[in-house]
Amino acid sequence: MAGTPAVDIFADHRFSSLQNFAQGHSFWTQDPASHVRIWWPSAEHYFQAGKFAEPELQEQVRRALEPGVAKHLGRTLSPLRPDWDEIKAVRLRRALLEKFWAHSELRNLLLSIPKGTRIVYGNPADPYFGVGPDGGGLNVMGTELQLLREFYERHPRRREVLVTVADIGEPFEPQSVYVDLTGVCPTQVTGLISEVLGVHEGSIVDVTFVYDDGFERLDLAAIQSDADLQTFLASNADDCKVEGSLARMGIVTLWNATDDSYLARAEVHSLTCTTSALKHRLESLLPILQHSDFCPGFSFSVDGGDAQPLDDAAMPRICQQAQAGADVLICGRYELPAKPVLCPAPQADPPTVLPGVHTDLTAAELSDKVKGLLWGCALGDAVGLSTEFMDKAEAARMYPGQLSPASRVEDKHRKRWVQGDWTDDTDQMVLLLDAIVAGNGVLREEDLAKGLKSWLRSGFPELGDTSGLGIGQTVKSVLEHTAFDVAPSVAADVVWRESGCTLAANGAIMRCAAAALGCFWDEKVVRHNAIVSASITHADPRCLASCACVALLLAQLLAGHSTSTAEKRRELALSVALQAAEHLKGGDADSNAAVAGAVLGARLGYGSLPQDWLEELPATQVAWFSAKIASCLAMLGLS
């Protein structure tokens, strides 16, 4: 193509973010089987995961630390799906499409390439996606980006339409399920609807567009061309949904034989004729099963008949009977793992501090900073309650002067606590502190889990509590899950997955300050304590990472290290902490201030905390908390 202008996204750093390997451009897709939203760190993760039919292998690739690792796993794991060569171009196109829809700056960058310019992926090591060593490669990546650029020129706005299915009931009545109809032709609509619903295309009938507040209807069959469909969608972009019905089809009902309870059901076309495929289908419908052991003795019955053993030989017959209209009931049992799924705790030296070895601080200085960390967290929590859930204007109106723990307004939310008291943030931090002391510096999952469950039921009875007060919805949902008593982190993971992998609340970071106190000089122990303390109730990777960052920062402050890296970490965290302390911005203020208070207390020490604030805390709580702190200091050899 001599004379044609070209841009090389491999060599030109201005366009490097258009590549699959570019980091920082994550996106979400939706699993059609469970309607759970799945987060992908990069387009390369999504593309490489598509090589495998096994959900376990897909998840292993998705969790790869960076795109290069995802590519390595894609080349080394097995078995590959047999049709990979036929569908890999479609998978790449979907990866790029979702990535660019998620990031407008990437769409604008792609569109900035002049029309008529050839896009080249000049990777000499890749003759398929790039140009290869001799420049004669297929350049599939460049070609796909060129087509995508033309697509976005024609369709600058995404056309996603809400899908509803009439008169079928659970589980095929989706909640907020959308189909992307951008640039598609009328003959593709039914297939796309079936894809997002996870059913066979032949099961969708009578597709109709409903618009104008539901008063107008347009049958899909009446739309003659691509242009007519796109014009209709553009004219009714904010008031349109697509409705369909399901033809007669086979349904597999999933029933829990352990407690004789209904679980879910699946359309038979989505099952392949093996028991392993059925297991994966069950896991997609019931996330708890991803952590369980299936007991032998799966059975099935047809139209209420006798139970028969379920094996691979029986699966084709089940599918045929279901498709013929028979009721197929599959019965089985599952058991939660007897032990937590987390990695074992690291081996740690006795937590006795050796000044000059473990810390640059003297014993007195370290004791002051440990107390400052703990009391700073409590003070921040108590003061932050004053503006919790207020916006900035409301906070400024309610508190024209200075804040203090005992100056709170008595509204419906705040009157549940006595003046000066702290909230569940400090309560849970104390539970974590108790568990770390009980483990001699190393947190055991079961210790914190038992403490949390007991606190939920009765609070701290020695302080006059009758239950845990102020608990967040995420923590409450996990603690009340049936799996929590056996495997807490499993319960947290299930609650997170059932939310669509969107729960990333701050209920773990608000209590994590105590995670820094056990063997603070050992980074492995600090990281372990932080991640275990978070994963018991919060499975989202963002929660785990944020808790580890805060705990490691606090550990650096206790160690008194003065390296440039430590100083940069301190400056960053302290600037955030000071901003949180100086500005009345409301929000979840007690949690924000608890973290800021812990950082400031560890940096400045107990002696620099405002004594008038400390005197406003309830005397009973002060004496009780002082005893807890004394136990921590004794563990560290600082009593």
N, C-alpha and C positions, 0 to 999 in steps of 0.2 A: 504494500500500500504506500508506495513512494509518493511523497508530496503531501500526504495527509498529516495534519498536525496531530501530535500524540502527547499524552501525559503519562508518566510512569509512576504509579502509586507506590511501587517498591523502592524506587530510588529518590523520589521527590518527597522530602519529609513533610511538606505542606499538606500532602494528601495521605500520609501514612495511616491516619485514623480510619480511612475507608477500608483498610484490610481487616480480615477476620481476626487477626492476632492483636488488634488494638485493644488495650485494656481501658477500663473506665467507662465502657459503653454497654452496660448490662441492660437486660430487658426481661419482660415477663411473657410467658405463654400460658395457655390453659389446657390442662389435661382433659380430653373429651370424656374419659371414663369416669372421673370423679368430679369434674368441674373445678378442681383445685388449681390455683394459679401457681406456676413454677417459675422460679427466678433463675436466669442464666447469666453467668458472669461475663460472657463474651459470645460473639457469633461462632467462634471456633469451638467453644464448649458445646453449643447447640448442634453444630454440624457433626462433630465427632461422635456425640451421643447417639445420633441417628443411625450409626452403623450397627446398632445392637437391638435385638428384639427383647432381650432379657431386661426387666426393669432394674435389677441390681447392677448390671453393667452400665446402663444409662446413668444411674445415680452416681456411680463411681467416677464416671467422666465428668458429670456436672459439678461434682465437688472438688475437682482438680484445682490446685492452688493458682495456676495461671494457664493461659492458652497453650503454651508449649507443652506443658504436662498433659493437658487434654489431648493434644495431637499424638503424643507418645502413647497414651493409653489406647487411643483409637487404633493405633498400629499394632499393639501388642496383645490386647485382650481378645478373647474369642468365646463363642463363635460369632462371626458376622452374620447379619441377616442375609438370607440367600438372594434377595432382590436388590442389594445395595447398589450395584452398578447401574441398575435401571432408575433408582430413585434419588441418587446422590445429587444430581443437578437440581431437583426439586427441593431437596433439603437445604442446599446452599441458598437457593432463591428465597426460601422462607426465612432462613437465618438473617440474610441481609435485609429483607423487607421489614421484619420485626425490629431489627436494630435501628434502621433509619426512621421508622415511624416513632420509635421511642425517643429519638434525639433529633430535634429540629435543626441543631447546628450542623449535624452531619448531612442532613438533606440539603441545607443551604450550601454546604461545601461541595457536595456532588453537583448541584445545579450551577455552581460557579464555574465549572468546567465548560468552556464554550461549546455550543452546539456544533456537531461535525467533528469534534476532536476525538481521536481514538484513545480509549482508556486501556492502558497496558499494565499488567502485573508482571514486572520484569524480573521475577525470581528465576535465576539460572538453574536452581536446583529442583525446580518443579515444572516438568513438561506438560502437566495436565492443567493445573490452575494458572501457571505462569508461562513464560516463554521458553523455559528449558535452557540447556547449555549452549545450543546452537541458534537460539532465537526463533526456532520454528515450532515451539510448543503450542498447545491448543489455546492458552490464554483464557480459560473458562472464567476465571475471576473477573478479568477485565471486560469480557463480553457481558457477563451478568450485570456488572455495574453500569455498563453502557445502556443496557435495556432498562435498568432500574431508573437511570437518569431520565430517559424518555417517558417512563411511566409517571414519574413525579412531575414532569412538565405538564402532562395531560391531566393528572389527578393530584393537585396540591393539597387536597383535604381528604382525610380518611372517612369512608362511609361505613360506619358500623351500625347495625340495626338490631334492636332487641328481638330475641326469638321467643315465641310462646307456642305451646303445643296444646291443642284443645282436648278436653274430656279424657284425660288419661291418668291423671293423678301421679302420686309419688311412685318411682323416683324420677320419672321422665318429665316432671314439671319443673323446669330449671329456674333458678333464681339469678337474675341479672346475667344471663348468658347472651352474648352478642355474636353476630356473624359479620365478618368483614366482606362487604360487597363492592369494595373499591375496584373499579375497572373490570368487573366480571361481566359475562354475558348471561342472558336469562337461562340458558341451558345448564349453567354451572351452579345456580342458586340452590337447588335441592341437594346436590352433593355436598356443598359447603355447610348447609344446615345439618345434614346427617353427621358430618364430621365433628361439628362442635357439640352435638348431642351424644355422640358415641354410639350411634345406631346405624343399621344398614340403610343405604340410600333407597332401596326399594320399599322401606317401611314408611317413608315420608310421602304423604299425599295431600292434595287440596291446599297447595301453598298460595297464600293470599297476603297482600300488603294492606295493612290497616293504617289509616292516617286521618288527619283533620279531627283530632280528639276522638277517634274511633267511629266517626259518623260515615266515613268513606272507606270503600274497599276496592282493591284492584287485584284481579286474579293474575298470578304469574303468567299463565298461559296467554293472557291478552297483551303481554309486552313482546313486541316483535323483534327488537334489535338491541344491540349493546348500547347504542346511543340513547334509545328510548328509556332504558333502565337507568342509566346514569343521569339523564335529565330529570327523571322522576325522583330519584334519590336526592339530587341537589335541590329540587323544589320543595322537598318535604324532609329536609335533613333533621330538623329538630322535633318532628312530630310524626314518626313512622315506626312501625314494628312489622315483623313478618310472622305470620301465623300459619301453622300447618296442623295436620292430623296424622296419626299413626295408623297404618293399615294393620290388619290382624297379623300378629307375629308371635314367635315363641318367647316366653319369659322364663328365666331360671330364678326361682326364689331361694334366697339364702336364709337359713334358719339356724339359730344357735341351740343345739341340742342340750347344752349344759344347763341352761335355765329356761328352755322352752320359749325363746323369744325371737321375734322377727328381726332380721338384720337388714336385708336389702334385697334387690332383685336386679337382674341384668338381662338385656335383650340378647337372644341366643346368637345372633349374627356376630356379636362382639367376642364370642368365645371360640377358641380353636379347640380341636378335639384331643386335648391332653389334660391330664390332671395338673401338670405344672402350670399350664395356661390358666386353668381355673383358679389355682392358688394366687397367681398374679392378679387375676381379676378381683378376687376377694380382697387382696391387699389394697388395690386401688379404691375399692368401695369402703373399706374399713382400715384406716391407717394403723389401728392398734395391732393388726395382724402382722405388720412389718416387724414387730418386735416379739412375736410369739412363736411357740413351737406347735406345729400341727400334730395332733395325736393320730395314730393309726385308727382305722375304722371309719373313714368317711363312707357315707352310704347315701343312696338316693331311692326315691319311690316315685311311681308314676300314677297319677290320678288316684291317690290315696291308697295304693296297693302296698304290699309288703316291702320292707326295706331290703335293698340289694347292695352288695359291695361296690364301691366306686373305684374303678381303675381305668387305665387308658383304653382298654378294650370296650368298656361300657360307654365312653364319651360320644362316639359317633351315633350310637343308638339314642342316647339322651337328646342330642341335638335334633335328630330326625323326628323323634316323638314330640319334642317341644314345638318344632316348626309345624307339625301336623295339628297342633292345638291342644295337646295333652298338658296337664299340670305336672311339672317335674319339681320335686322337693329334694334338695340336697342337704343332708344333715352332717354336721361335723362338730368337733370340739377343738378348742385352742387353749394353750396354757401360757401364762406370762413367764418370762425367765425367772428362775429362783434367785438370781443375783443381779445387782445393777449392771447395766451395760457399759458403764464408764470404765476407762482404763484404771488399773490399780494405782493407789496412791504412791508417789515416789518415796524412796527411802530417804530419810532426813536425819541429820545429826540431832542430838538433844538440843532443844530450843534455847538453852542458856546462852545469853549474849556474852561475847568476849570483846570488850572495848579495845580498839586498836587492831582487832582482827576482823570482826564482823561489821564494825561501824567506826567512823572517824570521830564520833561524838563520845563524850565522857558518859559514865553511867547516869549521872544526874541530868545531863542534857538529854539523853535518850529517854529517860523516864518522863521528863517534862514534855517531850514531843509525842510520846505514846499517849499520855493523858490529854495533850492538846488535840491529837487526832480524834479521840473518842468523844471528848466533851465538845469539840468543834462541830462534829457531826450532829450531836444532840441539840446544841444551840442553834445551828442552822435550820434544823428541822422545826424547832419550836418557834423561831422567828418567821420562817417561811410559811408556816400555817396561817399567819396573819393575812397573806395575800393569795393563798392558794385558790386557783380557779377564777381569779379576777383578771380582767384585762388591765392594760396599763392605766387607762383613764380612771377606771373604778378604783384601782389601788391608790392612785394619787388623791382621789377625792376622799376616800375613807381614812387615809393616813397623811394629812398635810405636814405633820412633823416627823420625828424620828420613831422608828419601830423598836420594840423590845418584846421579849417573850410574853410579858403580862399586859400588853397594851392592845390585845386583839379586840376587834368588834365582835359582838355577840349575835351573829346571824344564824340561820338555820343550820349551816354546815359547821361553823366553828363552835357553837355552843355545846357540842357533844364532848369537848375536852375542857378541863378546868384551865383557868388562866395559867400560862407558863408551861403547860404540859407539852410533851412532844407527841409525835404520831406513830403510826405503824412503821414508818421508815426507820426510826431508832429502835423500836421494838424488835424488828427483824434483824437489825444490825447487832443487837445484843444476843439474839438467838445464834447468829453466826459466830459471834465472839465466844459464847459458851461452847459451841461445837468444836471450835478450833482449840480451845483450852482442853476440852475433853480428849481430843486427839493428840495432845502434846505437840501442838503446832501444825499438824497436818489434818485437813478436813476430811472426815468420812461422810459420805453422802447420807447414810442412814441416820447419823446424829442430827444433822440439820433438818432432815425430813421429819423426824419424830418431834423435834422442837417446834417446827412450823405447824404441824398437825395439832399438837397439844395447844399451842397458842391460839390457833383458829377456834378451837372449841371453848377455851376458858381464859384466854389472855394470860396475864400474870396474876394468879389469885392472891399472891402475897402483897400486891399493890391494890387489891380490891376489884380487880377486873372480873368480868363474867364471860367475856369473849374477846377475840382480837378485834380492835376497832380501827376502821379506816382501810381495810384490806382492799387492794385493787382487784378488778374483775379477772384479770389473767391469772394471778396467784390463786384466787379463790376457785376458779375453774379447774386448775391443776390439782390443788389440794383435795378437791371433792371428787376427782376422777377415780374410777374403780381400780385403776392400775397403780395409784400413787403409793399405797401401802407396801406394795411388792417391789416396784421399780419406779421411783419418782421421776427420773429423767425420761423414762418411756412415756409416762403420763404427760409430761411437758411437751414431748415431741408430738404426741398424738393431738393434743389440744392445738398446737401450732399448725400442724398439717391440716386439721379440720377447719382452721380459720382461713385456709388458702395461703398459708405461709406468710401471713401479713402481720401477725402479732409481734411487735417489737417494743413493748412497753418498757418503762423505766423501773419496774418493780424489783429488778435484780441489782442494777447499778446503785440504787439508793441505799442498799445495805452492804455493799461490797467493801467498804473501807476496812472492816475488820479482817478481810482476807489478807491484808498486807502484814498482819502482826505475827503470824506463825513463821518462824525461820525467815525473817524478812531479807536476810542476806543471801538466801538461796532462791534464785529466779525460778527454778523448776517448781519449788514448793509454792511460791507465791502465785505463779500462773495456775498451778493445779487448784489451789484453794479458790481462786477467783472464778475459774471456769466451772468447777463443781458447784460452787455456791449459786452460780447463775443458772446452770443447766437443770437444776432441780425444778425450776418453775418456768424458765424462759429458754426455749430451744433455738430461737433465731440467732444466726451467727453474729448479727450486729450487737446483740445483747452480750454474748460471750466475749466478743472482742473489746467492747467498751469497758466491761468489768475488769478484764485483764489489764487494759491500759491504765485505769485508775489505780488498781492495786499495785502494779509495778512502779508507777510514779510515786505512790506513798512509800513503798519499800525503799526507793532511792533516797527519799527525804530522810527516812529513819537511818539509813546507812551513812548519811552525811557526806556522800560522795560529791566531789566538786569537779568532775570531768565536764568537758564542753557539752557532751551529749546529755548528761544529767541536767546541766544548767538550762539547756534549750527546752528539755521536757518540763522543768520547773516553770520557766518563764511562760510557756504556752499555757500550762494548766493554771498557773496563778493569775494570768491575765483574764482567763475565762472566769475563774473563781471571784476575782475582784469585781469584774463586770456584773456578775450575778449578785454580788453583795451590794453594789452601789446603785443599781437601777431597779426601780419598782416596775417589773414587767408582768407580774402575776403568773398565770399559767400554773403548772404543777410546781409551785414555788417552794414547797417544803422539801421535795426531793432534790430540786436544783440546789437549794441552799444547804441541804445536808451534805451533798458531795463537796460543794465549795467550802463549807465549814471544816470538813475533814482535811482537805488539802491545806487550807490556811492554818489549821491547828497543828498539823504535822510540820509545816514550814516555820511557824512562829513560836510554837510551844504553848503549853497551858498558861504560863505566866503572862502571856500577852493577850489572852482572851479577855473580853470585857467582863470585869468582875460584877458589875451591876446586873448584867444579863444572867450570869450564873446564879446570883442571889434571888432572881425571880423564878427560878425553876422550883417546882414543889419539893419541899424538904424530904418527904418520904421517898420520892423517886431519886433524889440526890444521894441519900444514904444507900439505897439499894444499888444504884449504878456504881457508886464508889467501891462497893464490895466486889462487883463484877470486874472493875478495872484493877483492883488489887490482885485478883486471881490471875489476870493476864500478866501483870508485872511479876508476880511470883513465878509464873511459867517461864518468863524470860530471865529469871534470876535477878530482878531489879527491885524486889520487895525491900 
